[in-house]
Amino acid sequence: AQQGLTLAGQQLRASADLGVSQFHANVDATAAKLPQPDTFAPIAKGLKSGVDFAHTQLSSVIDQVAPAVKKTSSRRA
């Protein structure tokens, strides 16, 4: 059971890391296409902060449920 939790935690963490990275990239790409990207910057920052907060909370839950899962993420944008 512990191995199963560890594997599930690793997969969930990897999926979350990828999803957050892709979200950040999509927000950046969208902002770059706008006629006035500086106007969108505060909104983009807020969106990214919200997703980062959710990611941090998810990581905290994973750490509590499957403490054997080591953080291997180097994602930060």
N, C-alpha and C positions, 0 to 999 in steps of 0.2 A: 504494500500500500504506500509506503514511504517513497519508493522508487517512482510509482505512478504519480504521486503528488509532485515530486521533484521534476519529472518530465513535463507534466502539465504546466507547472509554474514556469519552467524554462521556455516552453512554447508560447505561453501567454505573454511572458515578458518580451520575447522576440517579436511577436505579432504587434504588441503595443508600441515597441520601439520603432518598428517599421512604419506603422500607421502614423505616429506622431511626426516622424521624419518626412513622410510623404505629405502630410497636412501642411507642415511648415513650407515645404517646397512649392506646394500648390498656392499657398497664400502669397509667397514671394513672386511666383510666376504671374499670378493675377494682378498684383500690385504693379509689376513691371509693364503690363499691357495697358494700364490706365493712363489717360492723358495727363493727369496730375497725381502721380504716385505719392507725393509728399502729403497730399490731403488724406489719403487712405492709410498712411503710416500709423496713426494712433489706433485705428480700428484693427489693422493687421497685428499690431503689438498686443492689443487686448485679446484677440482671437488666439494668438500663440500662447499668451500667458494662461488663458483658460484651459487650453489643451494640455499645457505643461503641468498645471495644477492637477487636472484629472489623472494624468499619467503618474504623477507623484503619489497620489492617493491609491491608485491601482497597485503600484509597486509596493506600497506599505502593506496593503492587504495580502499581496503575494508573499511578502516576507513573514507575515504573521501566520499564514496558513501553511506555507512550505518553507520553513526557515533554512532548509538545506540548499535552496536555490540561491546561487551566487549572482550578484549583479555583474553582468558582462557587458552592459550597455556603455557605449562611449558616445551616445547621441547627445548632442547639444548644439543647437543652432542659434 
